[in-house]
Amino acid sequence: MRTTISILAAALLMLAAAIILAGGGQGAADSTKAVAADAAKAVPDSAGRDMGVGPVQQVEMGPLDPKMAAEGKNLFDNKCAVCHAMKERKVGPPLGHVAGQRTPEFIMNMIMNAPHMEQNDPVAKKLLAKYMVSMPNLSLDRTQAREILEYLRQENESGAKDPAQKTAKEPAAGLDKEQAKKPTSR
């Protein structure tokens, strides 16, 4: 009975994602075009960190902004919590460590246009292969993505002082230790 409910819930989530992708409206189409236009510019930074593929090329990080994090929590609860939790896997990977494992640019590009990332970014492709469910385009703008990033920074459990600091010992969100050891190149 419990397994049947879990399967049914997963099927409903996949149906909801398909509906969102199919009917994203004009804003989603404009966002996709903008991301596609900027994709050619996306390259790793000088330290070789994966910046993702999309319009976000640089994020200025300062001290944690509690007001922005509160807005991000609200957005996360309404847009992300169906598929993500901080400590355990739901439909997608747990995100409690993601702000210490991924660059701010990667996180924001993934939030703003995951389908494009899943097609063009090697790390996002690996996440899709592991979780076997595509993250829908949530039609969030840069400000909203930055607020969710701030919430993820607040919830970061990895011990990293800054989201730009990745530790080689920790596998990146959604990847096992073996996958995390393999270098990603563009």
MIVO-340007 format. One record per atom (N, C-alpha, C, O): x, y, z; residue in three letters. Coordinates in steps of 0.05 Angstrom, whole numbers, padded with zeros to 5 digits, always signed. Each point is the difference from the previous one (the first is absolute). Example, Ala and Ser with C-alpha at 12.3 -4.5 7.8 and 13.67 -1.06 7.14 Angstrom:
REM residues 2
+00264-00114+00156ALA;-00018+00024+00000ALA;+00018+00024+00000ALA;+00021+00000+00013ALA;-00028+00021-00027SER;+00016+00024+00001SER;-00015+00022+00014SER;+00010+00022+00004SER;
//
This chain:
REM residues 186
+00016-00024+00000MET;-00016+00024+00000MET;+00017+00025+00000MET;-00005+00019-00015MET;+00026-00018+00032ARG;+00017+00023+00002ARG;+00016+00003-00026ARG;+00004+00023-00009ARG;+00005-00045-00002THR;+00015+00001-00026THR;-00018+00011-00022THR;+00009+00016-00016THR;-00034-00025+00016THR;-00019+00010-00021THR;-00004+00030+00003THR;-00001+00014-00020THR;-00001-00004+00044ILE;-00004+00029+00005ILE;+00025+00015-00009ILE;-00002+00021-00013ILE;+00026-00032+00018SER;+00025+00013-00008SER;+00002+00001-00030SER;+00008+00020-00011SER;-00015-00042-00003ILE;+00000+00000-00029ILE;-00020+00019-00011ILE;+00006+00015-00019ILE;-00029-00014+00030LEU;-00021+00019-00009LEU;+00009+00029+00004LEU;-00004+00017-00017LEU;+00016-00012+00040ALA;+00010+00028+00005ALA;+00021+00008-00020ALA;+00000+00022-00010ALA;+00019-00040+00004ALA;+00021+00005-00019ALA;-00012+00005-00028ALA;+00009+00018-00014ALA;-00029-00034+00007ALA;-00013+00004-00026ALA;-00014+00027-00002ALA;+00001+00013-00021ALA;-00014-00005+00043LEU;-00013+00026+00000LEU;+00020+00023-00002LEU;-00005+00020-00013LEU;+00028-00023+00026LEU;+00020+00020-00001LEU;+00011+00002-00029LEU;+00005+00022-00010LEU;-00001-00044-00003MET;+00010+00000-00027MET;-00021+00013-00019MET;+00007+00015-00018MET;-00032-00021+00022LEU;-00022+00012-00015LEU;+00000+00030+00004LEU;-00003+00016-00019LEU;+00006-00007+00044ALA;+00000+00028+00006ALA;+00023+00014-00014ALA;-00002+00022-00010ALA;+00025-00035+00011ALA;+00024+00012-00013ALA;-00004+00002-00030ALA;+00007+00020-00012ALA;-00020-00040-00001ALA;-00005+00001-00028ALA;-00020+00022-00007ALA;+00003+00014-00020ALA;-00023-00010+00037ILE;-00019+00022-00005ILE;+00014+00027+00003ILE;-00005+00018-00016ILE;+00022-00015+00036ILE;+00014+00025+00004ILE;+00018+00006-00025ILE;+00001+00022-00010ILE;+00013-00043+00001LEU;+00018+00004-00023LEU;-00016+00006-00025LEU;+00009+00017-00016LEU;-00031-00030+00012ALA;-00016+00005-00024ALA;-00014+00026+00000ALA;-00004+00013-00021ALA;-00005-00003+00044GLY;-00015+00024+00001GLY;+00013+00022+00015GLY;-00013+00016+00015GLY;+00040-00013-00017GLY;+00015+00019+00015GLY;-00007+00029-00006GLY;+00008+00018+00015GLY;-00023-00013-00037GLY;-00007+00028-00007GLY;+00022+00015-00013GLY;+00022-00011-00004GLY;-00028+00035-00004GLN;+00019+00017-00015GLN;+00025+00006+00016GLN;+00022+00000-00011GLN;-00025+00004+00037GLY;+00023+00006+00017GLY;+00020-00023+00000GLY;+00025+00006-00002GLY;-00034-00030+00002ALA;+00018-00023+00000ALA;+00014-00002-00027ALA;+00024-00006-00001ALA;-00038+00012-00021ALA;+00012-00001-00027ALA;+00022+00022-00002ALA;+00021-00006-00011ALA;-00027+00030+00021ASP;+00020+00021-00001ASP;+00024-00007+00017ASP;+00023+00005-00009ASP;-00027-00017+00032SER;+00022-00008+00017SER;+00017-00021-00013SER;+00025+00001+00001SER;-00037-00020-00015THR;+00015-00021-00014THR;+00016+00012-00022THR;+00023-00008-00004THR;-00034+00027-00011LYS;+00015+00013-00022LYS;+00024+00015+00011LYS;+00022-00001-00011LYS;-00026+00015+00033ALA;+00022+00015+00012ALA;+00022-00018+00010ALA;+00024+00006-00004ALA;-00031-00028+00016VAL;+00020-00019+00009VAL;+00015-00013-00023VAL;+00024-00003+00001VAL;-00039-00004-00022ALA;+00013-00011-00024ALA;+00020+00019-00012ALA;+00021-00008-00009ALA;-00028+00034+00008ALA;+00017+00020-00011ALA;+00026+00003+00016ALA;+00021+00005-00011ALA;-00023-00009+00037ASP;+00023+00003+00018ASP;+00016-00025+00004ASP;+00022+00000+00012ASP;-00032-00023-00022ALA;+00013-00025+00005ALA;+00028-00002-00011ALA;+00018-00012+00013ALA;-00013+00025-00035ALA;+00027-00001-00012ALA;+00020+00014+00018ALA;+00024-00005-00002ALA;-00033+00023+00019LYS;+00018+00015+00018LYS;+00008-00016+00025LYS;+00019+00008+00013LYS;-00034-00028-00007ALA;+00004-00015+00025ALA;+00025-00017-00001ALA;+00001-00019-00017ALA;+00018+00025+00033VAL;+00025-00016+00002VAL;+00008-00001+00029VAL;-00009+00016+00017VAL;+00026-00036-00010PRO;+00009+00000+00028PRO;+00015+00025+00007PRO;+00012+00013-00017PRO;-00012-00005+00043ASP;+00015+00023+00008ASP;+00030-00006+00001ASP;+00008-00023-00006ASP;+00008+00042+00013SER;+00029-00004+00000SER;+00010-00022+00019SER;+00021-00011-00004SER;-00037+00005+00024ALA;+00007-00022+00019ALA;-00010-00027-00010ALA;+00004-00020+00013ALA;-00018+00020-00036GLY;-00010-00025-00012GLY;-00026-00009+00012GLY;-00009-00023-00004GLY;-00004+00040+00019ARG;-00026-00007+00013ARG;-00022+00001-00021ARG;+00000+00018-00018ARG;-00019-00036+00019ASP;-00022-00002-00019ASP;-00020+00023+00006ASP;-00012+00000+00022ASP;+00009+00017-00041MET;-00018+00023+00003MET;-00028-00006-00010MET;-00018+00016+00003MET;+00015-00039-00015GLY;-00026-00006-00013GLY;-00001+00012-00027GLY;+00018+00014-00009GLY;-00041-00018-00004VAL;-00005+00011-00027VAL;-00024+00018+00002VAL;-00022-00009+00007VAL;+00025+00034-00013GLY;-00023+00018+00001GLY;+00009+00029+00003GLY;+00023+00007-00003GLY;-00042+00010+00010PRO;+00005+00029+00001PRO;+00016+00009+00024PRO;+00011+00022+00000PRO;-00010-00038+00021VAL;+00014+00009+00024VAL;+00030-00007-00002VAL;+00008-00023+00001VAL;+00008+00044-00005GLN;+00029-00003-00003GLN;+00016+00007+00024GLN;+00022-00009+00004GLN;-00034+00026+00013GLN;+00014+00009+00025GLN;-00020+00008+00021GLN;-00020+00014-00006GLN;+00024-00024+00030VAL;-00017+00007+00023VAL;+00018+00011+00021VAL;+00019-00013+00009VAL;-00025+00038+00000GLU;+00015+00012+00021GLU;-00011-00010+00027GLU;-00024+00004+00006GLU;+00040-00017+00009MET;-00009-00011+00026MET;+00011+00016+00022MET;+00024+00007+00001MET;-00041+00001+00018GLY;+00008+00014+00024GLY;-00009-00016+00024GLY;-00005-00024-00002GLY;+00002+00038+00024PRO;-00010-00014+00024PRO;-00029-00009-00005PRO;-00014+00011-00017PRO;+00006-00032+00031LEU;-00027-00010-00003LEU;-00021+00022+00006LEU;+00003+00014+00020LEU;-00022-00012-00038ASP;-00022+00020+00003ASP;-00025-00015+00010ASP;-00013-00013-00016ASP;+00007+00016+00042PRO;-00023-00014+00011PRO;-00027+00006-00013PRO;-00016-00018-00003PRO;+00012+00043-00006LYS;-00025+00007-00013LYS;-00002-00014-00027LYS;-00021-00011-00007LYS;+00043+00011-00008MET;+00000-00014-00026MET;-00004-00030+00004MET;-00014-00013-00015MET;+00027+00002+00036ALA;-00003-00029+00006ALA;-00029-00007+00007ALA;-00009-00021-00007ALA;-00004+00039+00021ALA;-00029-00005+00008ALA;-00017+00000-00025ALA;-00018-00017-00003ALA;+00023+00035-00016GLU;-00014+00000-00026GLU;+00006-00026-00015GLU;-00018-00012-00012GLU;+00043+00004+00013GLY;+00008-00025-00013GLY;-00013-00024+00012GLY;-00007-00019-00015GLY;+00004+00018+00041LYS;-00014-00022+00013LYS;-00029-00002-00009LYS;-00010-00022-00006LYS;-00003+00045+00004ASN;-00028+00000-00010ASN;-00001-00011-00028ASN;-00017-00016-00007ASN;+00035+00025-00011LEU;+00000-00010-00027LEU;+00006-00030-00001LEU;-00012-00015-00014LEU;+00032+00007+00030PHE;+00008-00028+00001PHE;-00024-00017+00009PHE;-00006-00021-00012PHE;-00007+00030+00033ASP;-00023-00016+00010ASP;-00022-00002-00021ASP;-00014-00021-00001ASP;+00010+00042-00015ASN;-00021+00000-00020ASN;+00007-00013-00027ASN;-00017-00011-00014ASN;+00043+00013+00007LYS;+00008-00009-00027LYS;+00018-00025+00001LYS;+00000-00016-00020LYS;+00015+00011+00041CYS;+00021-00020+00000CYS;-00005-00024+00018CYS;+00008-00022-00005CYS;-00022+00027+00028ALA;-00002-00020+00021ALA;-00016-00024-00008ALA;+00002-00021+00013ALA;-00017+00022-00035VAL;-00014-00024-00009VAL;+00020-00021-00008VAL;-00004-00024+00004VAL;+00026+00032-00016CYS;+00020-00019-00010CYS;+00026+00000+00016CYS;+00015-00020-00002CYS;-00009+00040+00018HIS;+00025+00002+00015HIS;-00004+00004+00030HIS;-00019+00014+00008HIS;+00036-00027+00007ALA;+00002+00005+00029ALA;+00029+00007+00006ALA;+00017-00001-00018ALA;-00011+00009+00042MET;+00027+00007+00007MET;+00018-00025+00006MET;+00023-00001-00008MET;-00035-00018+00022LYS;+00016-00022+00010LYS;-00004-00027-00014LYS;+00017-00017-00001LYS;-00041+00014-00011GLU;-00005-00026-00012GLU;-00009+00003-00029GLU;-00010+00021-00009GLU;+00014-00042-00006ARG;-00009+00000-00028ARG;-00030-00002-00002ARG;-00012-00016+00015ARG;+00001+00032-00032LYS;-00028-00003-00006LYS;-00001-00008-00030LYS;+00012-00021-00007LYS;-00024+00036-00010VAL;+00002-00005-00029VAL;+00027+00008-00010VAL;+00012-00015-00016VAL;-00002+00038+00025GLY;+00027+00009-00007GLY;+00019-00002+00023GLY;-00008-00010+00022GLY;+00033+00019-00026PRO;+00020-00003+00022PRO;-00005+00017+00024PRO;-00014+00021-00002PRO;+00024-00029+00025PRO;-00001+00018+00023PRO;+00017+00024-00005PRO;+00021-00002-00013PRO;-00029+00025+00024LEU;+00014+00025-00006LEU;+00013+00013+00024LEU;+00010+00023-00002LEU;-00009-00036+00024GLY;+00012+00011+00024GLY;+00030+00007-00003GLY;+00009+00018+00014GLY;+00005-00031-00032HIS;+00029+00004-00003HIS;+00006+00015-00026HIS;+00023+00008-00005HIS;-00043-00003-00012VAL;+00005+00009-00027VAL;+00015+00027-00001VAL;+00016+00004-00017VAL;-00022+00014+00035ALA;+00013+00026+00000ALA;+00029-00001+00007ALA;+00015+00019-00006ALA;-00006-00040+00018GLY;+00029-00004+00005GLY;+00013-00017-00021GLY;+00025-00002+00000GLY;-00040-00009-00018GLN;+00011-00018-00020GLN;-00001+00011-00029GLN;+00015-00009-00017GLN;-00032+00027+00012ARG;-00004+00011-00027ARG;+00005+00030+00001ARG;-00003+00013+00021ARG;+00011-00002-00043THR;+00003+00029-00002THR;-00027+00014+00001THR;-00020-00012-00008THR;+00019+00036+00018PRO;-00025+00015-00001PRO;-00011+00002-00028PRO;-00024-00001-00004PRO;+00042+00005-00016GLU;-00009+00002-00027GLU;-00014-00026-00010GLU;-00020+00001-00014GLU;+00032-00024+00021PHE;-00011-00025-00008PHE;-00028-00003+00012PHE;-00019-00008-00014PHE;+00016+00014+00040ILE;-00025-00003+00014ILE;-00021+00018-00013ILE;-00023-00009-00005ILE;+00030+00034+00000MET;-00020+00018-00012MET;-00008-00007-00028MET;-00023+00002-00008MET;+00043-00011-00008ASN;-00007-00009-00027ASN;-00018-00025+00000ASN;-00018-00002-00016ASN;+00023-00016+00035MET;-00017-00023+00003MET;-00028+00007+00008MET;-00020-00011-00010MET;+00017+00030+00028ILE;-00026+00009+00009ILE;-00015+00014-00022ILE;-00024-00004-00004ILE;+00038+00020-00011MET;-00013+00017-00021MET;-00008-00016-00025MET;-00020+00007-00013MET;+00036-00027+00006ASN;-00007-00015-00024ASN;+00013-00028+00000ASN;+00019-00005-00014ASN;-00030-00012+00031ALA;+00011-00027+00003ALA;-00001-00016-00026ALA;+00020-00014-00006ALA;-00041+00015-00010PRO;+00000-00016-00025PRO;+00024+00006-00018PRO;+00011-00018-00012PRO;-00004+00044+00010HIS;+00023+00007-00016HIS;+00026-00010+00012HIS;+00018-00010-00014HIS;-00016+00012+00040MET;+00024-00010+00014MET;+00002-00030-00004MET;+00022-00010-00006MET;-00044-00005+00008GLU;+00001-00029-00003GLU;+00008-00008-00028GLU;+00010-00023-00004GLU;-00014+00040-00016GLN;+00008-00006-00027GLN;+00028+00008-00006GLN;+00013-00012-00017GLN;-00002+00031+00032ASN;+00026+00012-00008ASN;+00022+00000+00021ASN;+00023+00006-00007ASN;-00029-00012+00031ASP;+00020+00000+00021ASP;+00007-00028+00009ASP;-00019-00015+00006ASP;+00044+00007-00006PRO;+00007-00028+00006PRO;-00009-00009+00028PRO;-00008-00023+00004PRO;+00010+00041+00016VAL;-00008-00008+00027VAL;-00030-00003+00002VAL;-00010-00019+00012VAL;-00005+00038-00025ALA;-00029-00002+00000ALA;-00009-00025-00015ALA;-00020-00013+00008ALA;+00034+00005-00029LYS;-00006-00025-00014LYS;+00003-00024+00018LYS;-00017-00018-00001LYS;+00038+00018+00018LYS;+00004-00022+00019LYS;-00022-00001+00021LYS;-00009-00022+00007LYS;+00000+00045+00002LEU;-00022+00001+00019LEU;-00025-00011-00012LEU;-00015-00016+00013LEU;+00009+00023-00038LEU;-00023-00010-00014LEU;+00002-00031-00003LEU;-00020-00014+00004LEU;+00043+00004-00011ALA;+00004-00029-00003ALA;-00004-00014+00027ALA;-00011-00022+00000ALA;+00020+00034+00021LYS;-00002-00013+00027LYS;-00029+00000+00010LYS;-00010-00020+00010LYS;-00004+00043-00012TYR;-00026+00003+00012TYR;-00023-00007-00020TYR;-00023-00004+00008TYR;+00029+00003-00034MET;-00018-00009-00021MET;-00026+00016-00001MET;-00020-00009-00010MET;+00021+00034+00020VAL;-00023+00018-00002VAL;+00011+00027-00006VAL;+00017+00011+00014VAL;-00027+00001-00036SER;+00008+00026-00007SER;-00012+00021+00018SER;-00024-00001+00007SER;+00040+00021+00001MET;-00010+00022+00016MET;-00015+00019-00019MET;+00012+00008-00020MET;-00036+00000+00026PRO;-00015+00018-00018PRO;+00011+00028+00001PRO;+00013+00008+00020PRO;-00019+00007-00041ASN;+00006+00029+00000ASN;-00022+00013+00017ASN;-00023+00000-00007ASN;+00031+00012+00029LEU;-00018+00012+00019LEU;-00007+00029-00006LEU;-00015+00013+00015LEU;+00027-00003-00037SER;-00005+00028-00008SER;+00006+00020+00022SER;-00015+00019+00005SER;+00038-00023+00008LEU;+00009+00018+00021LEU;+00020+00019-00012LEU;+00016-00007-00017LEU;-00017+00033+00026ASP;+00019+00019-00010ASP;+00025+00000+00016ASP;+00003-00015+00020ASP;+00016+00032-00028ARG;+00026+00001+00013ARG;-00002+00007+00030ARG;+00014-00011+00017ARG;-00031+00030-00010THR;-00004+00008+00028THR;-00010-00023+00016THR;+00010-00005+00022THR;-00030-00009-00032GLN;-00011-00023+00014GLN;+00021-00023+00003GLN;+00001-00012+00021GLN;+00014+00008-00042ALA;+00021-00021+00002ALA;+00021+00008+00021ALA;+00010-00017+00014ALA;-00004+00043-00013ARG;+00020+00009+00020ARG;-00011-00003+00028ARG;+00015-00006+00019ARG;-00041+00010-00015GLU;-00012-00003+00026GLU;+00001-00030+00009GLU;+00005-00006+00023GLU;-00011-00012-00042ILE;+00002-00028+00007ILE;+00029-00008+00006ILE;+00005-00016+00018ILE;+00014+00027-00033LEU;+00028-00005+00005LEU;+00007+00009+00029LEU;+00014-00014+00014LEU;-00024+00037-00006GLU;+00005+00010+00027GLU;-00011-00019+00021GLU;+00012-00005+00021GLU;-00036-00005-00026TYR;-00012-00020+00018TYR;+00017-00025+00001TYR;+00005-00011+00022TYR;+00005+00002-00045LEU;+00017-00024+00000LEU;+00026+00005+00015LEU;+00011-00018+00013LEU;+00000+00042-00016ARG;+00024+00007+00016ARG;-00006-00002+00030ARG;+00016-00010+00015ARG;-00039+00020-00007GLN;-00008+00000+00028GLN;-00002-00029+00010GLN;+00008-00007+00022GLN;-00019-00010-00039GLU;-00005-00028+00008GLU;+00024-00018-00005GLU;+00000-00024+00007GLU;+00022+00035-00018ASN;+00023-00016-00006ASN;+00011-00014+00025ASN;+00006+00012+00020ASN;-00004-00038-00022GLU;+00009-00016+00023GLU;+00029-00010-00004GLU;+00010-00016+00016GLU;+00002+00024-00038SER;+00026-00011-00007SER;+00024+00011+00016SER;+00021-00012+00001SER;-00025+00034+00012GLY;+00022+00012+00015GLY;+00016+00020-00017GLY;+00017+00013+00011GLY;-00022-00011-00037ALA;+00014+00019-00016ALA;-00009+00028+00008ALA;-00024+00005+00004ALA;+00043+00013-00002LYS;-00006+00027+00008LYS;-00012+00016-00023LYS;-00015+00020+00005LYS;+00020-00027-00029ASP;-00010+00014-00023ASP;-00008-00019-00021ASP;+00013-00021-00004ASP;-00035+00025-00011PRO;-00009-00019-00020PRO;+00019-00003-00022PRO;-00001-00020-00015PRO;+00020+00038+00011ALA;+00020-00003-00021ALA;+00022-00020+00008ALA;+00015-00008-00017ALA;-00014+00001+00043GLN;+00021-00018+00009GLN;-00011-00029-00001GLN;-00016-00007+00017GLN;+00026-00008-00036LYS;-00007-00028-00001LYS;+00022-00016+00013LYS;+00024+00007-00002LYS;-00031-00028+00015THR;+00021-00017+00012THR;+00002-00026-00016THR;-00020-00011-00009THR;+00044+00003+00004ALA;+00005-00024-00016ALA;-00010-00025+00013ALA;-00006-00020-00013ALA;+00003+00020+00040LYS;-00008-00024+00015LYS;-00030-00006-00003LYS;-00008-00022+00004LYS;-00008+00043-00010GLU;-00029-00004+00000GLU;-00010-00004-00029GLU;+00007+00016-00017GLU;-00023-00037+00012PRO;-00011-00002-00027PRO;-00021+00022-00004PRO;-00014+00008+00018PRO;+00013+00002-00043ALA;-00019+00020-00006ALA;-00028-00010+00002ALA;-00005-00025-00003ALA;-00015+00042+00007ALA;-00027-00008+00004ALA;-00010-00018-00023ALA;+00003+00007-00023ALA;-00013-00030+00031GLY;-00011-00018-00020GLY;+00021-00019-00012GLY;-00008-00019-00014GLY;+00033+00022+00020LEU;+00020-00018-00011LEU;+00013-00017+00022LEU;+00004+00010+00022LEU;+00002-00035-00029ASP;+00013-00016+00020ASP;+00030+00007+00001ASP;+00009+00016-00016ASP;+00006-00028+00035LYS;+00028+00007+00003LYS;+00016-00005-00024LYS;+00018+00015-00007LYS;-00023-00037-00008GLU;+00015-00007-00024GLU;-00005+00021-00022GLU;+00019+00008-00013GLU;-00044+00000+00009GLN;-00006+00019-00020GLN;+00012+00027+00006GLN;+00010+00015-00017GLN;-00009-00008+00043ALA;+00010+00026+00008ALA;+00030+00002-00004ALA;+00011+00022-00004ALA;+00004-00045+00004LYS;+00029+00000-00004LYS;+00007+00006-00029LYS;+00021+00010-00005LYS;-00039-00017-00013LYS;+00006+00003-00029LYS;-00001+00030-00007LYS;-00020+00013+00007LYS;+00041-00003-00021PRO;-00001+00028-00007PRO;-00021+00004-00022PRO;-00004-00017-00018PRO;-00009+00040+00019THR;-00019+00007-00021THR;+00014+00021-00018THR;+00012+00019+00011THR;-00015-00022-00036SER;+00012+00019-00019SER;-00021+00009-00020SER;-00020-00014-00003SER;+00025+00035-00009ARG;-00019+00011-00020ARG;+00011-00004-00027ARG;-00012+00008-00020ARG;
//
